Amino acid sequence: MEISSLNVFDKSHRSSSRRAFLRGLAAMSVAPYVSAHVAAAEPTKGGKILAYVGTDTKPVDGAANGKGIYLFEMNPVTGGLSLIKLAAETVSPSWLALAPSGKFLYAINEVSDYPGNQGSVHAFAVDRTSGSLKPLNVVGSGGAGPAHMSVDASGKFVFVANYFGGNIAVISILPDGSLGESIFAHLDKGALGNLHATDAPPGSFAISGHDTPHAHMIQPDPANRFVLQTDLGQDRIYVYKFDRDTGKLTPAATPYVSLPSGDGPRHFAFHPNRQWMYSIQEEASTVVYFRYNSSTGSLVHQQTISTLPSGFKGTNFCSEIVVSPDGKSLYAANRLHNSIAVFRIGMDGRLSLLGETLTQGDYPNHISLDPTGRFLYVCNQRSDQITSFRRNESTGMLAFIGQYTPLGTPMCLTFLD
C-alpha cells in the first residue's frame, strides 16, 4: 500500500533544520546485494585518485573560512589526503557534482544575490590527468539559496534544488560541458509540516525549517527514468517522470510520499540493487527505508530507525547518508552529536544499528566513501577539517586513521573516479 498518511510510520524512534535553528539562535527480482568484491577505484589518467572539496566562502550557516573548490590526492593504501591546490575560486560551492564522463564538474553557489535574486551554478572542465579545473560559465540556479544538484546519466541535464527559493530547476548541458538555459522550474505549495518534528528525541529544541517549502535534494533514480526530490518544509519526497530527451519533469502516478510532520527529509541514497531507497530526516534524526519500484517510481515504507544511540536526549541535526558499494552497510551523519551512525543492511533491506563512531570534529555536514569503499571521509564544517576513517569491509565499522586534514569550512567531498 502506498503511503498516503503519516500513521503508517513507526513512531518508536524519535529527533532538525540547521538553517532555521541557527536563524532562531541569531534572532526481489534483483539480488539483494551486489557482489561482495569491490573493484579498485578507476584512477585518473595520471594514475591518481583525486578528490574535490567544496567550501563555504560567504556566511550562510555559520562561519565561512573557505575560498572555493580544493583539489586533494588520496592515498589508496593509507586513506590519507594530501592537498594539491585551490583548484577554483568560486562563491560558496557547497555542493559538487561530476558529469558521468568525469570531464566536467558542476558546483552550486549557495547564494541568493545572483542577478534575479537567485543562486548560481558554475561549470568547469576537468583535466583528468592533473585534476585542474577550467572555468566554463556560470548561470542562474532558478531560485534562491541552492543546496543540492545532480547530473543525469546521459550528461545532458543538471538538476538543482533551491533551498531558500523552495523550488527545483532543470538546466541543459551543452556539448562542450558548459551550462545552457533553464528548461524547467517548479515550486510545490503543499501543506507545511509542524515546527517541531514528530519523531524528535526527547528534549530536542531543533526548530525546523517548516516556514515555507524547502527543496533540499534532487537526483535521478539509478535507471535515469524518474527524478526524486525531498522537500524538508513539506515533509515530502516528490517523484517525477523524467523526459530524457527534453529534460522536463512531470508528476509520477504517485507524485509524492509523506513523512511524519516536522521530521524534515533531507537526503536519500539508493542501494546498489536499485530496489531499496533510504531517506535521512534532518529534524527527526531517523532513516526511513523504502522499497522502490523502478517501473512506476513508487516508494513503499518498510522501516523507520533512529540514527542516535538508545536513550539519547537533546538536539541533533542529521546531514548525509551513504550506502557502501558492496551494499552491506549504511552510514548516517549526526551534527551536534558529532557521530557517524553505522548500520548493517539485512538481506531484506532492513537496517540494524551497529553503533556510532565519533567524527573527531564538529558538525559533520557531509560524509563520502571513496570509490573502493575502504575509506570514509567526514567534512567537519565548524572545526575546519576533514577526518578520515578506515572501513572494516566485513563488519562495516569505522576506525579513525589518525589524520586531520585542515580546511576552512568544508561542505562537500566528491571523488574523480
Beta strands, then each sheet from edge to edge (+ up, - down):
strand 1: 49-55
strand 2: 69-74
strand 3: 81-88
strand 4: 96-98
strand 5: 104-114
strand 6: 118-126
strand 7: 133-140
strand 8: 146-151
strand 9: 157-162
strand 10: 168-173
strand 11: 179-186
strand 12: 215-220
strand 13: 226-231
strand 14: 236-242
strand 15: 249-258
strand 16: 265-270
strand 17: 276-281
strand 18: 286-292
strand 19: 299-306
strand 20: 317-323
strand 21: 329-335
strand 22: 339-345
strand 23: 351-358
strand 24: 364-369
strand 25: 375-380
strand 26: 385-391
strand 27: 398-406
strand 28: 410-416
sheet 1: 3+ 2- 1+ 28-
sheet 2: 4+ 5- 6+ 7-
sheet 3: 8+ 9- 10+ 11-
sheet 4: 12+ 13- 14+ 15-
sheet 5: 16+ 17- 18+ 19-
sheet 6: 20+ 21- 22+ 23-
sheet 7: 24+ 25- 26+ 27-
end
